[in-house]
Amino acid sequence: MKKHRPLHKKIRDQLFYLLVLIMIKLLRLMPRKPAVKLLRMLGAIIFHLGGSTRRKTVKHLTLAFGHEKTEQEIIQIARNNFIHLFGAAADFFRLPCLLKNEFNGLITTEGLHHLEQAWAEGKGVMMLTAHFGNWELLAAWLAWNGYPMKGVGTSLFDPRLDKLVVETRTKAGITNIARGKATREIMRTLKEGGAIGMLIDQDTKVKSTFVNFFGYPASTPTGPTLLARKFKIPIIPIFIHMREDLTYHIEGFPPITQEYSDNEERDITINTQRCTDLYEQVIRRHPAQWVWMHKRWHRKPTPNIS
């Protein structure tokens, strides 16, 4: 039986939804740089207001970098993290404007020959990225430049907001696949030689394994490595980060080296660790551009009692 939400939460959600709609309309009326700077300023204000999201961000950054950075450096990264994510959100909400006349001049690339080579083989491609830089813009740019994208993502808590996000993705040529609801679509796409984009840098309620992330065990989805093993296809890492001048740079990497043996469980863990090592390396280069407010180390490994 469906639970009824308390009235105050319904009112809060409605106000938030209306605020998002107003913000989107405003951002799409503004030139890009003022729009991005406006949301970056909003990110700085929200950071200084404090709250649980700020506390989680500082806590997780301290866990990852506490042994190598000072408390003040960690707080500065946390502040920059809020500023970056809000600025990146401005570009996502302005995506229809970017597609019209601003897109390709905004983004430079390197290493995409790895993706091109995998694509040319026609056997299917697993594209690996993270909640880093501006992952939504990355998928949109790939779709807009000849790589038909199907992205797997978790549905948002508010169906109205989820609909807004999915519609924005669709306008850029991205086919949205809700996590856990479209296994057949993923399988069909790979069988037909298509590309699936997946993010495995969060602790979610899907089939996972524990691997090392910033020195601590982190429950990590195994979907990409399982599918890559099943279809014998490459995993191509590709990431995007925002530069200081508010433009973006996309970087492609060589395929992840995959283990294939009779021990599937062991191979999947090894391959997932290799994927994780790669995106940790990318995050370390631009630590303010990952979603540190996420509870990445929330679940703990079950003790092995023999």
KACORRA-V595786 format. One record per residue. N is the residue number from 0. BURIAL is b if it has 9 or more other ideal C-beta (glycine too) atoms within 8 Angstrom, else e. Layout:
N	BURIAL
N	BURIAL
//
This chain:
0	e
1	e
2	e
3	e
4	e
5	e
6	e
7	e
8	e
9	b
10	e
11	e
12	b
13	e
14	e
15	b
16	b
17	e
18	e
19	b
20	b
21	e
22	b
23	b
24	e
25	b
26	b
27	b
28	e
29	b
30	e
31	b
32	e
33	e
34	b
35	b
36	b
37	b
38	b
39	b
40	e
41	b
42	b
43	b
44	e
45	b
46	b
47	e
48	e
49	e
50	e
51	e
52	e
53	b
54	b
55	b
56	b
57	b
58	e
59	b
60	b
61	b
62	b
63	b
64	b
65	b
66	e
67	e
68	e
69	e
70	e
71	e
72	b
73	b
74	b
75	e
76	b
77	b
78	b
79	b
80	b
81	b
82	b
83	b
84	b
85	b
86	b
87	b
88	b
89	b
90	b
91	b
92	b
93	b
94	b
95	b
96	b
97	b
98	b
99	e
100	e
101	e
102	b
103	e
104	e
105	b
106	b
107	e
108	b
109	e
110	b
111	b
112	e
113	b
114	b
115	e
116	e
117	b
118	b
119	e
120	e
121	e
122	e
123	b
124	b
125	b
126	b
127	b
128	b
129	b
130	b
131	b
132	b
133	b
134	b
135	b
136	b
137	b
138	b
139	b
140	b
141	b
142	b
143	b
144	e
145	e
146	b
147	b
148	b
149	b
150	b
151	b
152	b
153	e
154	e
155	e
156	e
157	b
158	e
159	e
160	b
161	b
162	e
163	b
164	b
165	b
166	e
167	b
168	b
169	b
170	b
171	b
172	b
173	b
174	e
175	b
176	b
177	b
178	b
179	e
180	e
181	e
182	e
183	e
184	b
185	b
186	b
187	e
188	b
189	b
190	e
191	e
192	e
193	b
194	b
195	b
196	b
197	b
198	b
199	b
200	b
201	b
202	b
203	e
204	e
205	e
206	e
207	b
208	b
209	e
210	b
211	b
212	b
213	e
214	e
215	e
216	b
217	b
218	b
219	b
220	b
221	b
222	b
223	b
224	b
225	b
226	b
227	b
228	b
229	e
230	b
231	e
232	b
233	b
234	b
235	b
236	b
237	b
238	b
239	b
240	b
241	b
242	e
243	e
244	e
245	b
246	b
247	b
248	b
249	b
250	b
251	b
252	b
253	e
254	b
255	b
256	e
257	b
258	e
259	e
260	e
261	e
262	e
263	e
264	e
265	b
266	b
267	b
268	b
269	b
270	b
271	b
272	b
273	b
274	b
275	b
276	b
277	b
278	b
279	b
280	e
281	b
282	b
283	e
284	e
285	b
286	b
287	b
288	b
289	b
290	e
291	b
292	e
293	b
294	e
295	b
296	b
297	e
298	e
299	e
300	e
301	e
302	e
303	e
304	e
305	e
//
